Amino acid sequence: MKITSITWGSDISLLAEASAELGMELRAWSARDLEDEEKRRRCIESFEHADVIILRPTNDAVWDDIIGKLDHNVPVISFGYDPSFWQLSNVPLKITATVNAYYVYGGLANVKNMLKYIGNEVLGLDYEYAPPEEMMWQGVHHPRADRAFDKIEEYLQWYRPGESKHTNTVGILFNRRYRENGDLEIANSLISELENDYNVIPVFCHGIGDAELGSRPDREVIEEFFMGRIDALINLQSVFNLGDDDAGSVDVLQRLDVPVFHPLMSYHATEEEWEADVLGLSSTEIGWSVAMPEFEGVIEPIIIGVATSEEEHGTEFERHTIIEDRVRKVVNRISKWITLKEKPEEKRKIAFILHNSPCASLEATIGAGAHLDTLESVSRILSCMKERGYSVDPPESGKDLIETIMERKAIAEFRWTTIDEIVDNGGVLAMVEKEEYEQWFGTLKSDVRTRMCEVWGSPPGEAMDGVPAAMVYDGKIAVTGVTYGNAVVCIQPKRGCAGSRCDGEVCKILHDPEIPPPHQYMATYRYLEDDFGADVIVHVGTHGNLEFLPGKSVALSDSCCPDIAIGNIPHLYIYNSDNPPEGTIAKRRSYATLIDHAQTVMTESGLYGELKELEDQIAEYNKTKETDKARAHAAEHVIEGLLVSTKLSEEIQLEKLVEAGVTFDGIVDAAHEAITRIYNSQIPDGMHIFGEIPKGDRKVELINSILRYDSEIRKVVFGLMELDVEISDAPVEVLSEVDALGKELIRGFLEDEESSALEIAGNVLGNLLKNAGESAISQLRDRIYDISSRIDASDEIGALLHGFDVGYIEPGPSGLITRGKPEILPTGRNFYSLDPFKIPTKAAWRIGERLADGVIRKYEEEHGRIPENVAMYWMASDIMWADGEQLSQ
């Protein structure tokens, strides 16, 4: 019996072993093999000699060629989790379903019986076979045990954790397929490394629950095997619930309330290929193994496994092997988290890192944080910590904090701040001796040391190309900051620093993908971990530069600068919920657990000065152009002057309009559109303070800014007033009145929860209420109440302190809340970047339609025909911030 199989690489080892034991001839290929043209050619040739072809297809493009070359005179059995692939089979459906059952149940015995079943039922050969035998769907695996345990009590009775010297326990969750295929090196290595310090409960499961099969979903497995028994969980699966709307996994993880670590595996790349790949993982692996798991709030995507090629029974196949130093990295970081958990609050040490804008007037930008008042935020966090029993001495206020920093010059060198002044004013936390730094520096990979020395000289730093070494005093590296008891507040070291020569030209570029950070940068983070003894580090505000240091995009190695700098310190990052792309970088490259904060309250920009005068003159012109032509003519001259002085003439391209013979009415319409756009713009109203919940007018403004998107609240008010004009055509004065009434409606609903929605609308609108239909106003009230409750549920400082307690930080969506996305609230969550199941939004789809129509219409006007094709430059910002408007286009 000659078999050609094209399956997943992980399937081949069992097929090879089973066919060898049965004396069958197997030619096995993985889908990845077929990306190589020569291998694909040999695979297709093997179809001619096969008695049967077994397929387990995927959506990869290479399958198009394979499917087209299948020999339909040979029996083809196509199986897999997706039944749509079964249609490639040319055998009866019953046979395909039975083969799929053998595969799903898994294990060597089932694979052998599957091959015998095919020989008997498809080829008529004399094989005796047993039906598919159900294997254990979930249970506990341990490499020292001679069997798996389907009950946690049985495992604990065998494992006897009570007799161990260890007091903490780590859970591991992995897919049963690795156990059935004997691909257990990664799981077993983690178990072995962890057991040096912890008890371990290693559980396998099917992943997706299937009631018919008897397999339990992950959340039930977590409930049964881990609940109340572990201090940390390692999830080796790609995802828990595949990102659907079922919140069961997140709910059970909240109740489990331990950090969930998510080490990565490169499914097909070898260690050498991974080392050479600046991206770290393929785009498919990033999607399934990094992005999707972030929906469940997992943290620290550190790679621990790669593919390796093995050969048995004359067949080559993939298995997976560990990257030893990465396994130790994961275990060391987990150990630091558990140490933090076990340490009493009064003994915990916390390091806060404030950001600055290098080469942009450093002293004026300390604590920059994208609409977050970082200084007042840190002051309040420290005060809350003191109330909780932490041994800290908080500053009186954010003002007190910045004054202390500046008085002591606890910053980096700059044009007017020399290292001598920093030392004299008391801004130095510690002086790192050259020999001490060199001892640590010597542990780094040689390529890292070489790169750093080429740019910054040998430790502690040397003058390079006439640029003096930075932050070096008397041959020692100066680490700056201010101590508040068991807390320290530091300014993040400059990414590229020329010390007192820093003038914006001789410094290195902040985001340069190749330039490593200076020695003082690395020395600061090492001091915080090793000498100060920080139990956790908190970067405050969006965003610093740690996550942008040179290295791989994801799945970092020990040669990547973010991995080196953060070391093994647990990392919490206070981040603006409006910035998903860069927050995602922080999660993946600096192993940050995000604690997102609310976006600052937005308010209408309004019209002021000459813009307001221009609006009034346009209204005057429209009112008098038919009845008082002299006044209208006078208004024309004023409007023309104001268009020039406000520079709206440039925006509406006034000269081109005049040259094209556009009437003055057309010019006025263009000016009105521009003014309306300006009026509809929203601007920040101050900065957010971490932990502060908007009240009163600010809460009204915040809710209004959310409901302004897609004119949601305007549509309701227009309907209540029965205004006979489209919102897009309404003059600014009408929009201004409608917006004011909308805010009063919000205020009325918040302050009066007893009256009916219609009664409140009547009180606010008075005789302007023309349409007394209650449906729309009731829906608006419910929407306002929902947003209000989300705002009130935010507990940002509580979430941060829960992170200090090493609890699970709930995940949540991110993006611009002013795009009508109240689901971003409450804040204090570990946000994820995007939800592919909700992109594009309906509003984005409507905008995309208009954009597409506009492009085609413009091309028709210029060329007299519809374009044959359209090229688009598509950036991630469309999905992250615009909800897929360009995707819709």
N, C-alpha and C positions, 0 to 999 in steps of 0.2 A: 504493500500500500504506500503510494507516493503522495506526499502532502506538500502543498505550497501554502504558507500562511503569511498574512500581512496583518499584524496586530500591534498593540502598544508594546513598547520595549519591555515593560515589566511582565508581560505575559509569556515571553519566549522561553525563560528558563524552565518553567513547568512543562511547556510543550516539548522542549528538547528532552527532558528527563523521561517524560511519559512515552514519547515515541521511541526512544532508545530502549526502554524496558520492554516495549511491545514489538521491537524489531521492525518498526516502520521507518521509512525514509522521509526526513523532514527538511524542507528548505524554508527557513523562517526569515522574515524581514520585518523590521519595524517601520512605521510611517516616517520616522526621521531618516532611516537608511535611504528611503526613496528620494530624499532631497538631492542625493548624489546621482548624477545622470548615469554613470556607469553601473551603479548598483540597481538603479531603476531598470536599466536595459536588461541586466541579468535576471532580475525578478520577473519581468514580462516574458522573457524567454522560457523561464521555468514553468509557465502556464501550460506550455505544449506537452510537457512530460508529466504533469500532475494527474493523479486519479481524482483528486478533490482539491478545491481551493477554499481556504477558510479566511474570512475577512472580518476585521473589527474596525470599520471606517471612522474617520474623523472629518471635520470640516476643512481640513487643510487643502490648499489648492492642488497639491500634488496628486490627490485622489482623482481629479478629473482625468488625468492621463491614464491612471491605472484602470479606472472603470471603463474607459473607451477601448482598452486592449484586452479585456477579459475574454477568454475562450468559452463561449456559451455552450459548447459541446461537452464541457467538463462541469460536473456538479459544483456549484458555488453556494457556499453557506455564509451569509453576511449577518452578523449578530452584533449586539452591544446594548447599552442602556437606552439609546434612542431608537425606538421601533421604526422610524422613518428609513433607517439604513437597511432594514430587513428586506426591503423590496428589491435589493440587488441579488437576493437569493433566487436560484432557479429550481430549488427543491421545495417540497410541500411545506406549508407554514408550520405544521406540527413539528417537523424536524428542526427548523430554525429555532422555534420556541424552546424545544428540548435542549438543543445545543447551548442556547443562551442561559438556560437554567443551570446546566453543568458549570458554565463559566461563572455565573453570579455566585453560586454556592462556593466555588473555588476549592483549592487544595489539590494535591497530586492525585489522590484517588479519584476525584471527580473528573480531572482532565484525562486520566487513563480511560475511564469509562466513557467519556465523551468521544474519544478517538475510536474506541471499540464500537460504540453506538453508530458512529458515522460509517465505519466499515461494514457493519451488519445491515443497517437500514438504507444506506445510500448506495453502497457498492455491492451488496449481497454477499459479503464475505462471511466466513464462519467464525464470528467473534461472539462470545458471551459477555454480556454487559449488565451492570447493575444500574438502576435508575438514579437520577441525581440525588445525592445525599446531602441533606442540610448540615452545614457546619455551624460552629458557634459564631453568632453574629456580633456579640460583644462579650467582653470578659477581661480578665487581668492576665497579662503576660509577664513572665520574669525569666530571664535567661538561665537562672539556676534551677528553675522548677521544671519537672518532667512533664508538666501538663499546664493547660490554661485553666483559670478559675472563672466560672460563670457567676459566682456570688462573691461579693466583697468580703463577707464574713469568712468564707473559706480561705481566701487569700491572706487575710490578716491573721488567721489561726496558723497558717503555714509560715508567714513572714515574721510574726512575733515582734511587732514594733515596740512593744512594752519592754522587751529585753534589750533593746538597742540603747546605745549611749546618746543617740540623736533625739532631739525634742521636736524638731520641725519636719514637716512632710511636704514633698513636692509631687504634684500629679502630672502625668504625661498622658496625652490623648493622641492616638495615631490610627490610621486607617487599617482595617483588618487585612486589606489586600497585601500589605507588606508582610504580614505574618504568613498568609497563605502561600505567597511566592518565595518565602525564605529571605526576603530582602530587609533584614533586621539590624544591620550594622549600626545605622544611625540611632535607632531607638535604644539598642543595647549599650552603645557607647555613652549615651546620655545617662542611662541608668547607672552605669558603672562610675561615671564621673560624679554624679550627684550623691551617690551613696558614701562618698568620703565624708560628707557632712550632714546628710539628710536621709530620712526614710523616703521611699519612693513608691507611688502607686501607679504603675504603667498600664493604661487601659486601651484596648483596641475596640473599634466599632465600625459599623458600615457607613456611618456618616449621615446619609439621608434615611430617615425612618421609612419603613415599608411594612404596613400592618399585615399584608398578605404573606410576606416572607417571614415576618416575626422579628425583623430588625427594628431597633428603637432609634428614634431621632437623638441627636447629640444632647439636646437639653435633658432628656430622660436619663441618658447615660451619665451625664454630669450629676444629676440629682441623686442617682442611685450609688455611684461609686465615689464621688468626691465631696458632696455636700457635708460641711462641718468637719472634714478630715484633713484638709490641706491648707498650706500657707501660700502657695503659688501654683499656677497651672501652666504647663507648656503644651501648646496646641500645635501638633505637627501636621494637621490637616490643612487644606487650602482654606476652607470656609466652614462655618457652622450651618447656616441656613440658606446659603446661596443668594443672599440679598433680597429675598422676597419680602412681602409685607408682614410675615409672621414674626412677631417680636419675641417669640418664645425663648430664643437663645440669649438675647440681651437680658430678658427678665430673669432667667436662671443665673446668669453671670452676675447680675446685681445682687441676687440673694447669696450667691457663693462668696462675693465680695473679696476676691483676691486678684492681684494682677495676673493677666493672661498674656504670657509671652509667646511670640510666634516666630520661632527660628525658620529659616528658609532652606530650600533645597533646589539646586539647579538640576532639573530632571534629565537633561541631555548633555550639558556641557561638562567636560572633564575639568579637573582642577587647573590644568595648564590653560585651557580655553577660558575659564572664568577669570584667572589671574590677568590674562591679556585683554579682557573685555572691559572697556571703560564704562559701559552701561551696567555691568554686573549681572543682569538677567535679560532674557528676551522680553519683548513687549507682551507676549502672551503670558509668560510667567509672572510678569509684574501685575498684569490684570487679575489673574486668578489667585496668585499667591501673596500679593502685597495689597493691591487696592481693595479687592473684595473683602478680605478679612478685616480691614479697617472699619467696616460697618459694625463689627461686633466689639470694637474697642480694644482689640489686641494691640500689643506694644512690642517694640524692639525687634524689627525684622532683620536679624543677623543671620547670615548664611552659615550653615553648619555641614551641608552635604552636597556632593557633586556626583556626576555619573562616572562609572568606571566600566570598562569592557572586560567581560569574562568569557571563557569558552569551555563548554562541557558537551560531551557526546557529539563532538564535531560541529557544534552550533555556537555562534557568537551571539552574546546578548548583553543587555545593560543591567547592571546592579548599581547600588549607590553606596558611596563610602564617605567617611567623615573628613572634614578639614580640622585637624587636631586643635590648632590654636583657636579656631572659631568656636569649637565646642567648649573649650576652657573659658573663652570670653563670655559666652552665654551663662555658664554656670557661675562664673565670678560675679557677673552683674546680678543674677538672681540672688546670690549670697548677700550682696550689699543691700538689696531690697529687704530681704528677710532680717538682716541685722538691724536695719532702720525700724522695722516693725516691732522687733523685740526690745528696742531701746526705750526706756522711759522718756517722756516728753522733756523733762527737765535736763536730760543729758544729750538730747539730740542737737546736732550742729547743722545750721542751715547757711548756705552761701547764696546770696542774691547777686545777680549780674545785671547791671544797667547798661544800656547800649549808648553808643555815640555815633556821630557821622564822621568818619575819618576824613581828613583833609577838607573839612567844611566848617571851620571855626569850632574846633572840638569843645572849647569851654562853653560855648553857647548852645551846644546840642546834647549835652549830657542828659541821659534819661529819655532821649527821643523814643517815642513808642506808638506812632500812628494813631493819634486821637486818644491815647491813654495817658492820664496823668500818672506816670510811673512813680514819681517821687512821693506824692500823697498816697498812692496805692501801697507802696512798700511800708510807709509809716503806719498805715492802718492794719496791714497784715501783721506787722510786728506787734502792734497793740493787741490784736486778737490772739496772737501766739502767747503773749504774756498772760492774758486772761485764762488761757488753757493750761498754764503751768510750765511753759517753756522758759528757760533761763535767759531771757533777753531784756535789754534795756532800750526800749523803742525811742526814737526821736519824737519830739512833741508834734511835729507836722512834717509835711513834705518840704516846706520852706526851711525848717530847721535842718532837715537832712541835706538839702543842697548847699545850704550855707556852711555846714560842717565839712562837706566834701571840698568845697572851694577854698575855705579857710586853710584847710590842711594841704590843699593841692593834691588830693588823693586821686590823681588822674595820670594820664600819660603825658610825656613831654610834648610840647608844642612850641610854636614860634616864640611865644612870650612866657613859656613855662619850662624852665630847665630842670634837669635832674637834681641839681644842687638845691633849687628852691623847693622841690618836692620833699627832699630829705629834711631840709631845715624846718619846714612847716609841719612835719609829722604825718605826711601822707603815705609813708611806707608801712605796709603791714609786716613785711619780712624781706630780708636780704638773702637771696639764695646763693650760697657759695658755689664758685665755679666747679670745684671737685664734686659737690653733691649733684649738681645739674649734669655734669659729664657722666656720672655713674648711671643716672636714669637715661640720658641721651644714648649711651652705649647699648641700651637694650632695644633700641629701634632698629628696624631693617636698614641695611646698608644703603639702599637706594634713597630712603627718606633722609638719612644723615647727610648723604652726598648732596641732595637737592637743597637742603637747608643751609649747608655750609657754602655752597656755590653762591647763594643769594645773600646770606647774612653773615658769612664768615664763620670761623670756628667758635664754639662756646667760650664765653657768654655772649659773643657778638663782636664783630670787628668792623672797622671802617671799610666800606666797599665803594669803589668808584668815587671817592671823595665824600661819601655820605657817612657820617659817624654812626657808630653802633647806638642803638636805642635802649634807654632804660638800664644802662650799665653804670654803676657807681663804685669806684674803688675796686674794679674787677669783679663785682658781684651784680647779680640781676635783681632789680628792685621790683617788688610786687606791691601794688598800691591798693588801698581800700580803707574802710572805716569799720571798726568792730563795735557791735552792740551786744555785749555778752556772748552768748553762744551763736550769734548770727554775725555775719560779715556782709557788708555791701561793697561790691567792687564795680568799677567801670570796666567794661570788657576791653581787653588790650587791643591796640590798633592792629588791624589786619595786615597792613603794610606800613612800616613806621620808619621814618628817618629822624626820629628824635627831635631835637630843637631846630633842626633844619627843615622840619615839615612845613612845606609851603604850597602843597597841592600839586607840585610838579615832580619832585624827586621821589615821592612815595609810590609804592606799588598800588596797582589797581585793586579795589575791593573784591571784585568778583573774578579776578584773573584765575582761570581754571588750572594754571600750572604753578603759580608762585606760592611756595609754602609760607606759613606764618613765621614771624621772627622767633628767636629763642625765648624772648620775654613772654610771648603769647603762651607757648607751651609750658614755660616755667610757672606761669600764674595758675593754670589749671592743675598742674602737678602739685603745687603748693596747697591748693584748696583741698585736694583729695588726700594727699599723704601727710602734710604737716599740720594744716588747720584741722584736718580730719572731718571734712564735711560729710554728713550722712546723706544729704540731698542737695542738689544745685537747682536754683530757680532762675531762669532767664526771664526778664520782665519786659514785656512789650514787643511789638512787631516792628522790626526784627533785628536780630544781631547778625554776626557773620560766621559763627561757628559752623553752621550747617552748609555754608557756601565754600568752605575750605576745599582744596584740591582732593580728588579721589573719585571713586566710582559713583555713579548716580544712585545706585542702591546695591544691597548685598556687598557691603564694604569689606575690604581686607585690612590687615594690620599695617598696610602701607598707606592707608587713606587718612588724611589729616583729621577729619572730624572724629573718626574712631579712636585715634591716638589721643586727641585733646580731651574728649569726654571721659576717657578711661573707663572706670567701672562705677562711677558715681551715678546713682539714680537721678534722673533728669526730668524736671517738670518745667513747662514753658507756658507762661501767661501770654496768650496770643489773641489777636483780634479775629473774631468769627467771620469777618468780611474778606479774609485773605486765604482761601483754600489752597491755591497752588504753592505758596511759599510755606504755609503751615505744614503742608504735606512733606515738603523737603525737610523741614525740621524733624518730623516724625521718623522719616526713613534714613536720614543721614546723620542725625545727632542723637537718635534713639530717645526723642522727647515724647513724653506723655503730655499732650496739650491740655491746658485748662483755659478754655476760651472765655473771652469777655464780651460784653455787649458793645454794639457799635454806638458811637456817640449819637445823641439826639440830633435829628436833622429838622431844619425848618425852612420855610420858603425864603428864597433869596430876595424876593420882592423887587420893586423898581424904585430907584432913587435918582436924585439929581437930574441930569439931562435925559436919562432914559425915561424917567417919569414924565418929564416935560414933553419928550417926543411922543409918548403914548397919548398925552392930553391933546397935543396938536393934531395927531392923526384922528382922534375922536372929533375934534373941532372941524377938521376938513370933511370928514364923512357926514357930519351933521349939516354943514352949510354949502356943500358943493352944488346942490340943486336949488337952494332957496336964497343964498346970499353969496353970489359968485365973487364979490370983492373980498369978503372975509376969507373965502376959500382960497383965493389967489394969494392973499397975504400969508395964509397958513402954509401954502406950498413952499414959499421961500424959507420960512422958518424950519419946515421939515427937512428941506434939502441941507440947510446948514447943520441941523442937529444930526443928520445921518453921517455927515463928515466928522463932526466933533466927537461923536460917540464911537466912531470907526465902524458903525454898522454898514456904512457904504462899502467897506471891504468885504464884510461877511455876505452881503446880498449881491456883491459884484455889480455895483451901481453903474459903473462906466459901460460894462457890457450890455446891461439892460437898456441904457440910453442909446447905445450904438445899434442895438437890435430893434429900436423903434417901439419899445414897450411904453404904454401909456403911463401917465402919472398914477392913475388908479392901480395899475399893475405894480408899480414901484411901491405904493402904499401897502398893497397886499403883502408884498415880499417883506417889507419892513415890519408889518404887523406880525407875520409868522415868526420873524427873528425875535421880536420883543416877547411874544408869547413863550417861545422856547426859554428865554432868559427868566421870565417870571416863573415858569414851571420847574426851573432848576431848584435843587435843594442844597443847602449849605450846612456844615456842622455848627451846632450851637454849643461851643465849648468842648471840653474833653471829658471822657468817661473816667470815673474813679472806680477801681476794682472793688467789687462788692457792693457798690451803691446801686440802689434801685430807683428809677425815676418816679417822682411823685408830682401830683398837682399838674401845673402847666406843662412841665417837661414830659410827663406821662402822656398827656393829651397830644403833644407835638410828636412823640414817638409813634403812637398809634396812628395818628394822621399820616405820618410819613410812610407807613406801611400800606395804608389804605389808599394812598394817592396813586399807587402803581396801577397801571391800566385803567386809571380814572374810576376805580371801584367806588369810592365814596362820592365822587362827583356825579356818577350815574344815578345814584340813589337820590341825591339832593335835586338834581335836574328833574328826575321823575316826580318827586314830591311837589316841586314848584311848577311842573308841566311847562317847562321852558321849551319854546319852539325853535331850537337852534342846536346844531351839532356841537358837541364839546370842542371839537377841533376848530370850529369856526367862531366860537364864542369870543367876544372882546375881553380884554384883560379885566375891565371893570366888573363884568359879569362873573368871570372866574374868581375874582377877589371876593365878591359877595358870597358866592357858593362855597368857597373854601372856608370863609369865616363861619358860615352856618354849619358846615360839616364839623368843624372843631367844637362848636357849641353843642352839637348833637353828641359827640363823643363825651364831652364833659357832663352833659345831662345824664347819659346812661351810666357813667361811672359814679355820679353823685346820688342818683336816685334809682335804686333797684326795686322799688315798690310799685311805681306807676307803670302803666302799660307803655309799650314802645310808641304807640300812636299818641298817647297823652304827652309824652316827652317831646315828640316831634311837633305837636301843636304848640307847646309852650315855647319852643325854640323858634319855629318859623312864623307863628302867629297867622296873620292874614295872607302870608305868602304860601301857606299850605293849600294847594289846589287839588291834590290827589291823595285821598285819605285811605288808599289801599294799604293794609297792614303787613302784607307778606314781605315786601322788600325791606321795610324799616325794621321788621322783626328779625330778618336774616342779618341785617347790618348790626343790630344790637347783639345778637348771638356771636357774631364775628368779633365785635369789640370786646365782649366779655371773655372770649377765648384768648385773644391777644393779651388782655389785661392779666388774666390768670397765669399766662406763660411768663409775663414780665415778673410778676410777684413770686413765681416759683424759682427764679434764679437765685443761686446761692454760691457765688463765685469763691469767696474766701472759705466757705464751708467745704467746697470741692477741693480747694488747694490743701486745706488741712487734712482732708480725707486722703489725699495723695500722700501727705506726710505719714499718715497712719497705714499706708500701703494697702489701701482699699481699691476696689475696682472703680475706675472713672468711666461713667456712662458715655457712650458715643452719641454723636448728633450731627445733623447736617450743617453746612456752612454756606457762605455766599453773602450777597448784598441783601440785607433785610428790607431795604427800600424797594426791592423788586417784588414786593408782595409775598415775602417768605417768612411768615411768623413761626414756621416750624424750626427756624434757627434758635428760637427761644424754647426753654430757658437756657441761659448760658451757664458756664461752669462745667462744660462737657469736653470730651476729647474728640474734636470734630473730625469728620472724614471729608474727602474732597468733593465727591460727586456721587449721585445715585443714578446709574445708567437707566434705571427703570422709570425715572421721572424726567428724563431729558429727551426731547425739548418739552417745555411747559406749553400749555395752550396759548398763553400770551406771547411767548417767544415764537410759536408757530405762526401766529397772525402777523407778527412783525416780519418774520422770514418771508412770508408770502408777499408782503408789500415791498421788501427789499428785492426779491427776485423779479417782481413785476417792474420795479423801477429800473433795474439793470437792463432788462430786455427792452423796455420802452426807450431808454436813453440810447441804446445801440441802434434801435430802429430809426430814431430821429436823426442820428449821425450818419448811418450807412444805408438806410432805406430797406433793410432786410433783418430778419431774425438771426441772431448769432448761431453758428453751427456748434460751437462748444464754448464753455466758460471755464477758465482756470481760477482757482481760489487759493489764497494763502490762508490756511486755517490754523489758528493758534489755540492753545488750551484755554486761554482767557474767555473764549466764546462759551465754553461749557462751564468753566468755573465761575464766571461773573455774569454772563449774558443768558444763561439758561438754554443755550443752543439756538440763538437767533440765526447765526450763520449756518449752522447745521440745517435748520429749517429752510433757509434760503436755498 
